[in-house]
Amino acid sequence: MDEELQPIVGKWYRREDDGELFTVVSVDEDEGIIEIRPLDGEIEEIDEAAWEDMDLEIVEDPEEWEGTVELDDDDDDEGLDYEEDEEDDDDDWGTEYDDRE
């Protein structure tokens, strides 16, 4: 590797030998493990020695990337039903509960 690139969580890299694009998901410096996620694959673990052996370049986030880590504002409540029942104004939050008999 011409210049050693440090793994940075959230950055995208391209392997110069096969053109594979991947992002760094996590770095465990104590264990020497780096988790990466290829553009079209599952999370993989590599050790620091494997990282240092790769010829890499930092690249821009791919346009076709639809990561699961971050949600768009439109997706925040997707699939959740927050429909409020305006007719039910029985709000017991302020009422004390006494279970003594």
N, C-alpha and C positions, 0 to 999 in steps of 0.2 A: 504494500500500500504506500503510495507516494507520500501522503501526509496522513497521520493517524487522526481519524475523526472519532470524537467521543460520542457514545450513544446518548441521545437526548430524547426523553419521553415526549411523544407527540410529533417529532420530526419524521419526515419521510426520507428514505434512502433508496438508491438504485445500485444494485450489484453490477459492477462493470463486466463481469465474466458472463452472466446470463441475462442481464437486463431486468431481473426481478425487482419489483417495487415492494417495499415493506415499511411499516412504521414501528417505532419503538414503543412498546406498551408499558414496560416497567424495567427498572434497573435495580438489582439487589447487589450493592457493592460488597456487603459482608459475605455473601455466598458466591459472588463472582458470576451471577446469572443475569442474562439479559433476555427479556421476553419480547419477541417481535411478532408482528402480524402481517403476512403478505397481503397484497391487494385482494387476492381471491382465495384466501386460505384461513386456516385456523391459527391460533396463537402457538408459537413454537418457543422453546427455550434453547438458548445457546450460551456457551461460556465465554468468558473474556478472551480466551486464546482464539476461539473460532472467530469472534468479532475482529480481533486484530489481524487475522489472516485474510479477511475479506477486503477486496478492492471496492470501495464505496464512494459515492458522491451524494451530497444532500440535494434533494429535489423539492420542487413545490408540491403541495398536496394535489394528488390526482383528481381531476374533475369527476371521474366516475366513482370515487370513494364515497360510500354511504356508511360511515362508521356507526357503531352502536354505542360509542362512548358519549357522544354529545347529541342532544336532541335539538331540533329546530324549535322555535317558539310555537309553531303550529302543531307540533307533535307532543308537546308537554302533557296534554290531557287525553291523548288518543286512547280510545278504548275504555275510558272511565266515564261513568254516568254520574254527573254532579247535578242532575236536575233537581232544582229546589221545589219543594211543595209550599207554595205561597199561601195556601188555604190553611195549613197546619201551623198555627201560631202558638201552640202549646210548648213554650220553652221552659223546661223545668230546671235549667242550669242554675238559677238563682234560689231555688227552693231547697230548704234544709231537709235532710232525710233523717228520721229518727227511727231506729230499728228496735228501740227499747219497748218492752210491753209491760 
